[in-house]
């Protein structure tokens, strides 16, 4: 919702609150309940910030601790400028460019909530980083040539899980730590091409070759159980409302396909993938083999039971490989795709801003 629409909504509300002498109240004197109701229906932090800037009363009824439900943004490094980040708002179809010197020499990786995973080229400098506040939470270094996160951090007390490896090695590393730890808990195994996620204090590793899912203990690397293959090949593992979902989306830049969703049901060590037809009031935001889930409420309630799929397409040229990114929305109930216009970005990833 743009601020002009918000102003109209509030003005109409003010018109209905005329006193005995048919005089409108000042906007700054609107009832707190009305102000809070309006602030909770702002789908974007840009609108929320502008709402809070109107006056003290409006700011007090829109505390940072009670942010409205909102769409995630797409975060990427600037294509043309160093030390700059671009945040793309789906609800506004607009870019915001920020100068962030702290991100120099680091790759920021998502998908993430509040903090993105920041790494230099050799994983010798790792951190959680909040692009909005420039807050940096250091993580212990690890002796790897490359690494990426396999957990979606929500705050700086959560466990952080990564996968990484050495350039010449066929064995990869799964690592786990908390901010403040002096080292990573690691296990090593062959993981090439696998989907991985840290969930309920276990590593879940899905092999596209066998289509089985291994449930692995973090400290010992022991395989607790192996989940039989689901009916179709998975291409994403994501946590939603405390449950592990496996997503099978047949989607490409120029071809639509169906999406199937499976929930992992476990009774002790007996686990199986069970197909589900709805995710209720949730929305899934997928990026490659990872993603996260948020609740659709307030102004984004209409997007419930949908999947937002961020994909890439590589084109081989004479001067190298060119990668383009595309965005689509899948309506689970209607079983239909909708293409969403996406501007040119440099390796974008989902980022859910919060206070």
C-alpha positions as CSV (number, residue, x, y, z in Angstrom):
1,X,0.0,0.0,0.0
2,X,1.4,3.4,-1.0
3,X,1.5,6.2,1.5
4,X,-1.2,8.1,-0.5
5,X,-3.6,5.3,0.0
6,X,-2.7,5.1,3.7
7,X,-3.3,8.8,4.1
8,X,-6.7,8.4,2.4
9,X,-7.6,5.5,4.7
10,X,-6.7,7.5,7.8
11,X,-8.4,10.7,6.5
12,X,-11.6,8.7,5.9
13,X,-11.4,7.4,9.4
14,X,-10.9,10.9,10.7
15,X,-13.9,12.1,8.8
16,X,-16.1,9.5,10.6
17,X,-14.9,10.8,14.0
18,X,-16.4,14.4,13.8
19,X,-17.4,15.9,17.0
20,X,-20.8,17.6,17.9
21,X,-19.8,20.7,15.9
22,X,-19.0,18.7,12.7
23,X,-15.3,19.5,13.1
24,X,-12.7,16.9,12.1
25,X,-10.1,15.9,14.6
26,X,-6.4,16.5,13.9
27,X,-4.7,13.4,12.4
28,X,-2.3,13.4,15.4
29,X,-5.3,12.9,17.7
30,X,-6.7,9.8,16.0
31,X,-7.5,7.0,18.4
32,X,-4.6,4.7,19.1
33,X,-6.5,1.6,18.0
34,X,-7.0,3.1,14.6
35,X,-3.4,4.1,14.2
36,X,-2.2,0.6,15.3
37,X,-4.7,-1.0,12.8
38,X,-3.3,1.0,9.9
39,X,0.3,0.4,10.9
40,X,-0.3,-3.4,10.9
41,X,-1.5,-3.3,7.3
42,X,1.6,-1.8,5.8
43,X,3.3,-4.5,3.6
44,X,6.6,-2.8,3.3
45,X,9.1,-1.3,5.8
46,X,9.4,1.8,3.6
47,X,5.8,2.7,4.3
48,X,6.2,1.7,8.0
49,X,9.1,4.0,8.4
50,X,7.2,6.9,6.7
51,X,4.2,6.2,9.0
52,X,6.4,6.4,12.1
53,X,7.9,9.7,10.9
54,X,4.5,11.6,10.7
55,X,4.4,12.5,14.5
56,X,5.1,11.3,18.0
57,X,1.7,9.8,18.4
58,X,1.9,7.8,15.2
59,X,5.4,6.6,16.1
60,X,4.3,5.4,19.6
61,X,1.5,3.3,18.0
62,X,3.9,1.7,15.5
63,X,6.8,0.3,17.7
64,X,9.7,-1.5,16.0
65,X,9.0,-4.5,18.2
66,X,5.6,-4.9,16.5
67,X,6.4,-4.8,12.8
68,X,3.6,-5.5,10.3
69,X,3.6,-8.7,8.2
70,X,5.5,-7.9,5.1
71,X,7.0,-9.4,2.0
72,X,10.7,-10.3,2.0
73,X,13.0,-8.1,-0.1
74,X,15.5,-9.3,-2.7
75,X,19.0,-8.4,-1.7
76,X,22.0,-8.2,-4.0
77,X,25.3,-6.4,-4.4
78,X,25.3,-3.4,-6.8
79,X,26.2,-4.3,-10.3
80,X,28.0,-1.0,-10.9
81,X,29.3,0.3,-7.6
82,X,31.5,-1.2,-4.9
83,X,30.4,-1.2,-1.2
84,X,26.8,-0.8,-2.2
85,X,23.8,-3.1,-1.7
86,X,20.5,-3.1,-3.5
87,X,17.2,-3.9,-1.8
88,X,14.3,-4.6,-4.2
89,X,10.8,-4.3,-2.8
90,X,8.2,-6.5,-4.5
91,X,5.3,-4.6,-3.0
92,X,6.7,-1.3,-4.3
93,X,8.5,-2.5,-7.4
94,X,11.4,-0.2,-6.4
95,X,15.1,-0.4,-5.7
96,X,16.8,1.1,-2.6
97,X,20.5,1.5,-2.8
98,X,22.6,1.7,0.3
99,X,26.2,2.4,0.9
100,X,27.5,-0.3,3.2
101,X,31.3,-0.1,3.5
102,X,31.2,-3.1,6.0
103,X,30.3,-5.5,3.2
104,X,33.5,-4.8,1.2
105,X,35.2,-8.0,0.1
106,X,32.4,-10.2,1.4
107,X,29.7,-12.2,-0.3
108,X,26.3,-11.9,1.4
109,X,24.3,-15.1,1.2
110,X,20.6,-15.9,2.0
111,X,17.9,-16.7,2.1
112,X,17.7,-15.2,5.5
113,X,15.7,-13.5,8.2
114,X,17.2,-10.3,9.7
115,X,20.8,-11.5,9.3
116,X,22.5,-12.6,6.1
117,X,25.5,-14.9,6.1
118,X,28.7,-13.0,5.2
119,X,31.9,-14.7,4.0
120,X,35.1,-13.8,2.3
121,X,36.5,-15.8,-0.5
122,X,38.2,-18.5,1.7
123,X,35.7,-18.7,4.6
124,X,38.5,-17.3,6.9
125,X,36.3,-14.4,7.9
126,X,32.6,-15.3,8.6
127,X,29.8,-13.3,10.2
128,X,26.1,-12.7,10.4
129,X,25.3,-9.3,9.0
130,X,22.2,-7.1,9.2
131,X,22.2,-4.9,6.0
132,X,19.8,-2.4,7.5
133,X,21.8,-1.6,10.7
134,X,25.3,-2.8,9.6
135,X,25.4,-4.9,12.8
136,X,27.9,-7.6,12.4
137,X,28.1,-10.8,14.6
138,X,31.4,-12.6,14.1
139,X,31.6,-16.3,13.6
140,X,34.7,-18.5,14.0
141,X,36.7,-19.1,10.8
142,X,36.9,-22.5,9.2
143,X,39.5,-24.0,6.9
144,X,37.5,-24.3,3.7
145,X,37.8,-22.9,0.2
146,X,34.1,-22.3,-0.1
147,X,31.0,-22.4,2.1
148,X,27.3,-21.4,2.2
149,X,24.6,-21.4,4.9
150,X,22.0,-24.3,5.2
151,X,20.0,-22.7,8.0
152,X,17.9,-19.6,8.0
153,X,19.0,-17.4,10.9
154,X,16.4,-15.4,12.8
155,X,18.5,-13.9,15.6
156,X,22.1,-13.9,16.7
157,X,21.5,-16.6,19.3
158,X,20.4,-19.3,16.8
159,X,22.6,-22.1,15.7
160,X,24.2,-21.5,12.3
161,X,24.7,-24.4,9.9
162,X,26.9,-24.3,6.8
163,X,28.1,-26.6,4.1
164,X,31.5,-26.2,2.5
165,X,34.6,-27.9,1.1
166,X,38.0,-27.8,-0.5
167,X,38.4,-27.2,-4.2
168,X,40.2,-30.5,-4.9
169,X,38.2,-32.7,-2.6
170,X,35.1,-34.8,-3.2
171,X,34.2,-34.8,0.5
172,X,32.3,-31.8,1.9
173,X,32.0,-30.4,5.4
174,X,28.8,-29.8,7.4
175,X,29.5,-27.3,10.2
176,X,27.4,-26.0,13.1
177,X,28.1,-23.3,15.7
178,X,26.5,-20.5,17.7
179,X,27.7,-16.9,17.7
180,X,30.3,-16.7,20.5
181,X,31.7,-20.2,19.9
182,X,35.4,-20.5,19.2
183,X,35.1,-23.3,16.7
184,X,32.7,-25.2,14.5
185,X,31.3,-28.7,15.2
186,X,32.0,-30.5,11.9
187,X,31.4,-33.7,10.1
188,X,32.6,-34.7,6.7
189,X,30.9,-36.8,4.0
190,X,30.2,-36.8,0.2
191,X,27.5,-34.3,-0.4
192,X,27.9,-33.2,-4.0
193,X,24.5,-32.3,-5.6
194,X,22.6,-33.0,-2.3
195,X,20.0,-30.8,-0.7
196,X,20.8,-30.0,2.9
197,X,19.1,-28.4,5.9
198,X,19.6,-28.1,9.6
199,X,16.3,-28.9,11.4
200,X,15.5,-29.9,15.0
201,X,19.2,-30.4,15.9
202,X,19.8,-32.8,13.0
203,X,21.2,-32.5,9.5
204,X,18.8,-33.7,6.8
205,X,20.6,-34.6,3.5
206,X,18.6,-35.5,0.4
207,X,20.3,-37.3,-2.4
208,X,18.9,-36.6,-5.9
209,X,20.5,-39.8,-7.1
210,X,18.9,-42.2,-4.7
211,X,16.1,-39.8,-3.7
212,X,16.5,-40.9,-0.1
213,X,16.9,-38.5,2.8
214,X,19.5,-39.2,5.5
215,X,18.9,-37.9,9.1
216,X,22.4,-37.3,10.5
217,X,23.5,-36.6,14.1
218,X,25.4,-33.3,14.3
219,X,28.3,-34.3,16.6
220,X,28.9,-37.9,15.5
221,X,27.9,-37.9,11.9
222,X,25.9,-41.1,12.5
223,X,22.9,-41.6,10.2
224,X,20.0,-42.0,12.6
225,X,17.6,-43.1,9.8
226,X,17.1,-43.1,6.1
227,X,13.8,-41.8,4.7
228,X,12.4,-43.6,1.7
229,X,12.1,-41.6,-1.6
230,X,9.0,-39.5,-2.1
231,X,7.0,-40.1,-5.3
232,X,8.7,-37.3,-7.1
233,X,12.2,-35.8,-7.1
234,X,12.7,-32.9,-4.6
235,X,14.5,-29.7,-5.4
236,X,14.1,-27.8,-2.1
237,X,14.0,-28.5,1.6
238,X,12.4,-25.8,3.8
239,X,11.1,-25.4,7.3
240,X,7.6,-24.2,7.8
241,X,5.9,-23.8,11.2
242,X,8.4,-26.2,12.8
243,X,7.8,-28.9,10.1
244,X,10.2,-30.0,7.4
245,X,8.8,-29.7,3.9
246,X,10.2,-31.1,0.7
247,X,9.3,-29.2,-2.5
248,X,9.2,-30.6,-6.0
249,X,8.7,-27.8,-8.5
250,X,9.2,-28.4,-12.2
251,X,9.8,-24.8,-13.1
252,X,12.2,-23.1,-15.5
253,X,12.5,-19.7,-17.3
254,X,10.4,-20.7,-20.3
255,X,8.4,-23.7,-19.0
256,X,5.7,-24.1,-16.4
257,X,5.1,-27.3,-14.5
258,X,3.4,-28.5,-11.4
259,X,4.6,-28.1,-7.8
260,X,4.2,-31.0,-5.3
261,X,4.7,-30.5,-1.5
262,X,5.6,-33.2,1.0
263,X,5.8,-33.0,4.8
264,X,8.2,-35.2,6.7
265,X,6.2,-37.3,9.2
266,X,8.3,-39.2,11.8
267,X,7.3,-41.7,14.5
268,X,10.5,-42.4,16.3
269,X,13.0,-43.4,13.6
270,X,10.3,-44.3,11.1
271,X,10.0,-41.3,8.8
272,X,8.2,-40.8,5.5
273,X,7.3,-38.1,3.1
274,X,3.6,-37.4,3.0
275,X,2.0,-35.3,0.2
276,X,0.0,-32.3,1.3
277,X,-2.3,-30.1,-0.7
278,X,-2.1,-26.9,1.2
279,X,0.3,-24.9,3.4
280,X,-2.6,-22.9,4.9
281,X,-1.8,-19.3,5.8
282,X,1.9,-19.7,5.0
283,X,3.9,-18.4,2.1
284,X,7.1,-20.1,0.9
285,X,10.0,-18.1,-0.5
286,X,12.4,-20.4,-2.3
287,X,15.9,-19.7,-3.7
288,X,17.6,-22.7,-5.2
289,X,17.4,-25.6,-2.8
290,X,16.6,-23.4,0.2
291,X,14.0,-21.0,1.5
292,X,11.8,-20.0,4.4
293,X,8.2,-19.6,5.3
294,X,6.2,-16.7,6.7
295,X,2.6,-16.2,7.8
296,X,0.3,-14.3,5.4
297,X,-1.7,-11.9,7.5
298,X,-2.8,-8.3,7.3
299,X,-2.4,-6.7,3.9
300,X,-0.6,-9.8,2.5
301,X,-3.3,-12.3,3.4
302,X,-4.3,-12.6,-0.2
303,X,-0.9,-14.3,-1.0
304,X,-1.5,-17.2,1.5
305,X,-0.9,-20.7,0.3
306,X,1.6,-19.6,-2.4
307,X,5.2,-20.3,-3.3
308,X,7.5,-17.5,-4.6
309,X,10.2,-19.2,-6.6
310,X,13.5,-17.4,-7.4
311,X,15.3,-19.2,-10.2
312,X,18.3,-18.7,-12.5
313,X,19.1,-19.5,-16.1
314,X,22.6,-19.8,-17.4
315,X,23.5,-18.9,-21.0
316,X,26.9,-19.9,-22.4
317,X,28.4,-17.1,-24.5
318,X,31.8,-16.7,-26.3
319,X,33.0,-14.4,-23.5
320,X,31.8,-16.7,-20.6
321,X,28.6,-17.7,-18.9
322,X,25.8,-15.2,-18.4
323,X,23.3,-15.8,-15.6
324,X,19.8,-14.3,-15.5
325,X,17.4,-14.5,-12.7
326,X,13.6,-14.9,-12.8
327,X,10.8,-14.8,-10.3
328,X,7.5,-16.7,-10.3
329,X,4.6,-17.3,-8.0
330,X,2.8,-20.6,-7.7
331,X,-0.8,-20.7,-6.5
332,X,-1.0,-24.0,-4.7
333,X,-4.8,-24.3,-4.6
334,X,-5.2,-23.2,-8.3
335,X,-2.0,-25.1,-9.4
336,X,-1.0,-22.2,-11.6
337,X,2.1,-20.1,-12.2
338,X,2.3,-16.3,-12.5
339,X,5.5,-14.7,-13.8
340,X,6.6,-11.6,-11.8
341,X,8.8,-8.9,-13.4
342,X,12.2,-8.8,-12.0
343,X,14.8,-6.2,-12.8
344,X,18.4,-7.0,-13.6
345,X,20.2,-8.0,-10.4
346,X,23.5,-9.5,-9.4
347,X,22.9,-12.9,-7.7
348,X,19.8,-11.8,-5.6
349,X,18.6,-13.6,-2.5
350,X,15.6,-13.4,-0.2
351,X,16.0,-11.2,2.9
352,X,13.2,-10.6,5.4
353,X,13.9,-7.3,7.1
354,X,13.1,-6.9,10.8
355,X,14.0,-4.7,13.7
